[in-house]
Amino acid sequence: MITLAVFFISLFMGLPILITLLVGTLVFLQQSDLSMLMGSLPLQLYGSLEKSGLLAIPLFMMVGELMNRGGLTDRLIALASMLVGRLHGGLAYVNLLTNAITSSILGSALAQIAVMSRVMIPAMEKKGFKRDFASAVTVSGGLLGPIIPPSMVMIIYGVIAFQPVGALFMAGVVPGILITIGFAIIIFLIGLFCGFPREGQADAPKVTLAEFLKDIVPLSIPLIIITGIAAGVMTPTEAGAIGSLLALLIGTLVYRSLRWSELPDVLFRVALNAAMITGLIASATMFGWALSFEEVPDRVVALINGVTDSPIVFLLLINLLIIVLGMFLESMSILIVMVPIVLPAALAMGIDPIHFGVVISLATLVGLVTPPLGPGLFVVMATTPISMSALFKSMMPFLLMMFLCMALINVVPALSLWLPAMFGLM
């Protein structure tokens, strides 16, 4: 109990989650009379990073950084505008589709929301869309980032849970498509009953073969990554390296919007962000190692078994817990902290670990956009003058659809497991 109190006090004081975990570990060892283990902490800290799967993290960060610097994101927005921009209310669909196809670039919901809010909300307002609706579409679309492959969240879960990252990538495809279609239905229904501003057909870009071929080039990066992993031709780490090389060549040689002189700064930013994430993983692993000496995961399993023996009810409880935590923490931090504690309980319930990875990843997203502390809402409010109440009110239809999709994915594991099983990845 003291450890839990110290953890949340440190969190609310604004200390980095890495420091919070380290302090929590030291307090736990002291309170549990396990001070003799403190001498082993450096070995645990270092040993937790001796996993080859972690190499994929900086490589996929490199893909995202190079695509952003090279203007490839803008090309994908233009591609989405060509595909759905001529529909009634087309810019709303462009916003959603752009979020879906650029999710492979960032893989973080907050980063996705931050990038798209600066681009799409002003563009939608200029076309006559209400600010709260434009903001709601942007926030909802940003939730697709951590589930559609290649996903940074899936990589981290795979490393922590000792599950194949390739199978996790494939497991996110069908749920990601399902949620995208669900959000598109919400946009259609809002346009049907509330109306959208009338956009002239001339406002939408004309689809010419030359422009289409020019703008579709960046889409080859996620397609090659996903296809290569699914076919067993490359590992996720190798796919990240190939994706980085493709992003570099396309940005420098095809579009000539990325200069070689920018490469050192790109490498520095990638190294900085990768160090932050691997530091989180190391500190969380050390915290989980300390908890294992007091059999805390086993106690969690026994506690849940005392409450229910139904896998569906268990997943519901986990969803509620993760959603609450998501109001305070970013999705990656939640996975790093919670997976070592709750995964043994999931396995004891007979839940497939790949399916559980998809479920817990989805649950981390909802808390990001739930008041009073939803970080995703504050990201939009920082760039757009809008109140939280107005934004959340416009978010409600999308959240209801998100809950519906989550319930379906929870109840029907085949939605997550069918594709990786078909490709022989599990």
DATAUR-V802292 format. One record per pair of residues at least 4 apart in sequence whose ideal C-beta (glycine too) atoms are under 8 Angstrom apart, sorted by sequence separation. I is the first residue (numbers start at 1). J is the second residue. If there is no record, write none. Layout:
# DATAUR-V802292
I;J, I;J
This chain:
# DATAUR-V802292
1;5, 2;6, 3;7, 4;8, 5;9, 6;10, 7;11, 8;12, 9;13, 11;15, 15;19, 16;20, 17;21, 18;22, 19;23, 20;24, 21;25, 22;26, 23;27, 24;28, 25;29, 26;30, 27;31, 28;32, 30;34, 37;41, 40;44, 41;45, 42;46, 43;47, 44;48, 45;49, 46;50, 55;59, 56;60, 57;61, 58;62, 59;63, 60;64, 61;65, 62;66, 63;67, 64;68, 65;69, 66;70, 68;72, 71;75, 72;76, 73;77, 74;78, 75;79, 76;80, 77;81, 78;82, 79;83, 80;84, 81;85, 86;90, 89;93, 90;94, 91;95, 92;96, 93;97, 94;98, 95;99, 96;100, 97;101, 98;102, 99;103, 102;106, 103;107, 107;111, 108;112, 109;113, 110;114, 111;115, 112;116, 113;117, 114;118, 115;119, 116;120, 117;121, 118;122, 119;123, 120;124, 121;125, 122;126, 123;127, 125;129, 129;133, 130;134, 131;135, 132;136, 133;137, 134;138, 135;139, 136;140, 137;141, 138;142, 139;143, 143;147, 144;148, 147;151, 150;154, 151;155, 152;156, 153;157, 154;158, 155;159, 156;160, 157;161, 158;162, 163;167, 164;168, 165;169, 166;170, 167;171, 168;172, 169;173, 171;175, 172;176, 173;177, 174;178, 175;179, 176;180, 177;181, 178;182, 179;183, 180;184, 181;185, 182;186, 183;187, 184;188, 185;189, 186;190, 187;191, 188;192, 189;193, 190;194, 191;195, 199;203, 207;211, 208;212, 209;213, 210;214, 211;215, 212;216, 213;217, 216;220, 219;223, 220;224, 221;225, 222;226, 223;227, 224;228, 225;229, 226;230, 227;231, 229;233, 234;238, 235;239, 236;240, 237;241, 238;242, 239;243, 240;244, 241;245, 242;246, 243;247, 244;248, 245;249, 246;250, 247;251, 248;252, 249;253, 250;254, 251;255, 252;256, 258;262, 262;266, 263;267, 264;268, 265;269, 266;270, 267;271, 268;272, 269;273, 270;274, 271;275, 272;276, 273;277, 274;278, 275;279, 276;280, 277;281, 278;282, 279;283, 280;284, 281;285, 282;286, 283;287, 284;288, 285;289, 286;290, 287;291, 288;292, 289;293, 290;294, 292;296, 295;299, 296;300, 297;301, 298;302, 299;303, 300;304, 301;305, 302;306, 303;307, 304;308, 305;309, 310;314, 311;315, 312;316, 313;317, 314;318, 315;319, 316;320, 317;321, 318;322, 319;323, 320;324, 321;325, 322;326, 323;327, 325;329, 329;333, 330;334, 331;335, 332;336, 333;337, 334;338, 335;339, 337;341, 338;342, 339;343, 342;346, 343;347, 344;348, 345;349, 347;351, 351;355, 352;356, 353;357, 354;358, 355;359, 356;360, 357;361, 358;362, 359;363, 360;364, 361;365, 362;366, 363;367, 364;368, 365;369, 366;370, 370;374, 374;378, 375;379, 376;380, 377;381, 378;382, 379;383, 380;384, 386;390, 387;391, 388;392, 389;393, 390;394, 391;395, 392;396, 395;399, 396;400, 397;401, 398;402, 399;403, 400;404, 401;405, 402;406, 403;407, 404;408, 405;409, 406;410, 407;411, 408;412, 413;417, 414;418, 416;420, 417;421, 418;422, 419;423, 421;425, 10;15, 15;20, 29;34, 30;35, 49;54, 67;72, 68;73, 80;85, 85;90, 106;111, 116;121, 124;129, 129;134, 146;151, 149;154, 150;155, 158;163, 163;168, 191;196, 199;204, 207;212, 228;233, 229;234, 234;239, 249;254, 250;255, 291;296, 292;297, 308;313, 326;331, 329;334, 346;351, 351;356, 369;374, 381;386, 386;391, 420;425, 421;426, 11;17, 28;34, 29;35, 66;72, 67;73, 84;90, 85;91, 87;93, 106;112, 125;131, 145;151, 146;152, 147;153, 157;163, 158;164, 159;165, 190;196, 205;211, 228;234, 229;235, 251;257, 252;258, 291;297, 307;313, 308;314, 347;353, 368;374, 371;377, 380;386, 381;387, 409;415, 420;426, 146;153, 158;165, 229;236, 251;258, 252;259, 346;353, 367;374, 368;375, 369;376, 381;388, 408;415, 409;416, 15;23, 29;37, 85;93, 146;154, 234;242, 252;260, 326;334, 329;337, 368;376, 369;377, 10;19, 11;20, 29;38, 81;90, 84;93, 85;94, 103;112, 106;115, 124;133, 125;134, 288;297, 308;317, 325;334, 417;426, 10;20, 81;91, 84;94, 102;112, 121;131, 124;134, 155;165, 158;168, 228;238, 229;239, 248;258, 304;314, 307;317, 343;353, 346;356, 381;391, 154;165, 157;168, 228;239, 377;388, 380;391, 26;38, 322;334, 325;337, 7;20, 10;23, 80;93, 81;94, 84;97, 99;112, 102;115, 121;134, 124;137, 155;168, 304;317, 325;338, 343;356, 10;24, 80;94, 83;97, 102;116, 120;134, 121;135, 154;168, 225;239, 228;242, 377;391, 154;169, 224;239, 225;240, 248;263, 377;392, 7;23, 25;41, 322;338, 372;388, 6;23, 7;24, 77;94, 80;97, 99;116, 120;137, 121;138, 151;168, 154;171, 225;242, 321;338, 371;388, 6;24, 80;98, 98;116, 117;135, 120;138, 151;169, 154;172, 224;242, 225;243, 342;360, 374;392, 377;395, 150;169, 224;243, 149;169, 3;24, 6;27, 77;98, 80;101, 95;116, 117;138, 149;170, 151;172, 222;243, 321;342, 339;360, 371;392, 76;98, 79;101, 98;120, 116;138, 117;139, 221;243, 224;246, 338;360, 149;172, 369;392, 3;27, 148;172, 149;173, 318;342, 2;27, 3;28, 76;101, 77;102, 95;120, 113;138, 116;141, 147;172, 148;173, 221;246, 335;360, 76;102, 94;120, 113;139, 116;142, 220;246, 221;247, 335;361, 369;395, 149;176, 3;31, 147;175, 148;176, 318;346, 2;31, 73;102, 91;120, 95;124, 112;141, 113;142, 147;176, 218;247, 221;250, 335;364, 370;399, 112;142, 331;361, 334;364, 369;399, 314;345, 73;105, 91;123, 92;124, 110;142, 112;144, 144;176, 147;179, 148;180, 218;250, 314;346, 72;105, 91;124, 109;142, 112;145, 217;250, 331;364, 334;367, 366;399, 109;143, 111;145, 331;365, 144;179, 314;349, 91;127, 109;145, 143;179, 144;180, 315;351, 366;402, 68;105, 92;129, 108;145, 109;146, 217;254, 314;351, 326;363, 331;368, 365;402, 366;403, 67;105, 91;129, 107;145, 108;146, 217;255, 311;349, 322;360, 326;364, 329;367, 330;368, 95;134, 99;138, 106;145, 107;146, 311;350, 325;364, 326;365, 328;367, 89;129, 305;345, 309;349, 311;351, 319;359, 323;363, 326;366, 327;367, 366;406, 63;104, 64;105, 92;133, 96;137, 100;141, 103;144, 300;341, 304;345, 315;356, 318;359, 322;363, 326;367, 327;368, 63;105, 64;106, 73;115, 77;119, 92;134, 95;137, 99;141, 103;145, 141;183, 300;342, 318;360, 322;364, 325;367, 326;368, 64;107, 77;120, 95;138, 98;141, 99;142, 103;146, 107;150, 140;183, 297;340, 301;344, 305;348, 323;366, 324;367, 327;370, 362;405, 363;406, 96;140, 100;144, 103;147, 104;148, 107;151, 108;152, 297;341, 300;344, 301;345, 315;359, 319;363, 323;367, 326;370, 362;406, 92;137, 96;141, 99;144, 103;148, 104;149, 107;152, 108;153, 296;341, 300;345, 304;349, 318;363, 322;367, 327;372, 328;373, 330;375, 95;141, 99;145, 104;150, 107;153, 137;183, 140;186, 298;344, 327;373, 60;107, 68;115, 104;151, 297;344, 301;348, 319;366, 323;370, 327;374, 359;406, 362;409, 100;148, 103;151, 297;345, 326;374, 327;375, 291;340, 137;187, 287;337, 291;341, 359;409, 358;409, 359;410, 280;332, 284;336, 288;340, 173;226, 280;333, 284;337, 287;340, 288;341, 277;332, 281;336, 285;340, 170;226, 280;336, 284;340, 133;190, 169;226, 359;416, 355;413, 358;416, 170;229, 169;229, 170;230, 352;413, 355;416, 351;413, 354;416, 355;417, 166;229, 354;417, 166;230, 352;416, 352;417, 354;420, 129;196, 169;236, 129;197, 128;197, 166;235, 127;197, 128;198, 166;236, 128;199, 165;236, 127;199, 150;222, 354;426, 103;176, 149;222, 150;225, 100;176, 127;203, 149;225, 150;226, 149;226, 150;229, 100;180, 149;229, 155;236, 97;180, 96;180, 150;236, 63;150, 96;183, 319;406, 96;184, 150;239, 60;150, 150;240, 61;152, 93;184, 96;187, 319;410, 60;152, 150;243, 93;187, 316;410, 57;152, 60;155, 92;187, 315;410, 57;155, 89;187, 312;410, 56;155, 57;156, 92;191, 312;411, 53;155, 89;191, 88;191, 92;196, 53;158, 54;159, 53;159, 89;196, 51;159, 88;196, 89;197, 91;199, 56;165, 90;199, 89;199, 88;199, 53;165, 90;204, 86;201, 104;221, 86;204, 101;219, 104;222, 85;204, 85;205, 101;222, 104;225, 156;277, 160;281, 159;281, 81;204, 82;205, 81;205, 160;284, 82;207, 152;277, 156;281, 160;285, 78;205, 82;211, 82;212, 78;211, 79;212, 82;215, 79;215, 78;215, 79;216, 75;214, 76;215, 79;218, 75;215, 79;219, 75;217, 76;218, 75;218, 76;219, 73;218, 72;218, 72;221, 67;218, 67;221, 63;221, 72;247, 160;335, 156;332, 160;336, 63;240, 70;247, 59;237, 62;240, 66;244, 70;248, 72;250, 153;331, 157;335, 161;339, 72;251, 153;332, 156;335, 160;339, 56;236, 60;240, 63;243, 67;247, 70;250, 71;251, 75;255, 152;332, 156;336, 160;340, 56;237, 59;240, 63;244, 66;247, 70;251, 55;237, 59;241, 62;244, 66;248, 69;251, 70;252, 153;335, 157;339, 161;343, 53;236, 56;239, 60;243, 72;255, 171;354, 175;358, 53;237, 56;240, 59;243, 63;247, 67;251, 71;255, 171;355, 52;237, 55;240, 59;244, 62;247, 66;251, 70;255, 146;331, 71;257, 168;354, 171;357, 172;358, 70;257, 71;258, 167;354, 171;358, 175;362, 70;258, 69;258, 168;357, 172;361, 163;353, 168;358, 163;354, 232;423, 66;258, 161;353, 231;423, 232;424, 69;262, 230;423, 232;425, 163;357, 161;356, 230;425, 161;357, 229;425, 69;266, 158;357, 66;266, 157;357, 65;266, 154;357, 157;360, 62;266, 65;269, 157;361, 62;267, 65;270, 154;361, 190;397, 62;270, 153;361, 189;397, 61;270, 151;361, 147;358, 153;364, 186;397, 58;270, 61;273, 186;398, 58;271, 61;274, 147;361, 58;273, 146;361, 147;362, 183;398, 186;401, 58;274, 185;401, 57;274, 146;364, 147;365, 183;401, 146;365, 182;401, 57;277, 110;330, 182;402, 57;278, 109;330, 108;330, 109;331, 143;365, 179;401, 182;404, 108;331, 179;402, 182;405, 54;278, 108;332, 143;368, 143;369, 179;405, 54;281, 178;405, 49;278, 140;369, 139;369, 175;405, 178;408, 178;409, 49;281, 48;281, 49;282, 143;376, 48;282, 142;376, 175;409, 46;282, 45;282, 48;285, 139;376, 178;415, 45;283, 48;286, 139;377, 45;285, 175;415, 44;285, 45;286, 139;380, 174;415, 175;416, 44;286, 138;380, 174;416, 172;416, 174;418, 41;286, 44;289, 135;380, 171;416, 174;419, 171;417, 173;419, 171;419, 135;384, 170;419, 171;420, 170;420, 135;386, 139;391, 168;420, 37;290, 131;384, 167;420, 170;423, 131;385, 132;386, 166;420, 131;386, 136;391, 140;395, 170;425, 34;290, 37;293, 109;365, 135;391, 139;395, 18;276, 25;283, 32;290, 110;368, 132;390, 136;394, 140;398, 167;425, 21;280, 28;287, 34;293, 109;368, 121;380, 132;391, 135;394, 136;395, 139;398, 143;402, 166;425, 167;426, 34;294, 18;279, 22;283, 25;286, 29;290, 32;293, 132;393, 133;394, 137;398, 164;425, 18;280, 21;283, 25;287, 28;290, 32;294, 117;379, 121;383, 132;394, 136;398, 140;402, 164;426, 17;280, 21;284, 24;287, 28;291, 113;376, 117;380, 121;384, 22;286, 130;394, 18;283, 21;286, 25;290, 110;375, 114;379, 118;383, 17;283, 21;287, 28;294, 110;376, 113;379, 117;383, 109;376, 113;380, 117;384, 110;379, 114;383, 17;329, 17;333, 21;337, 11;328, 11;329, 17;337
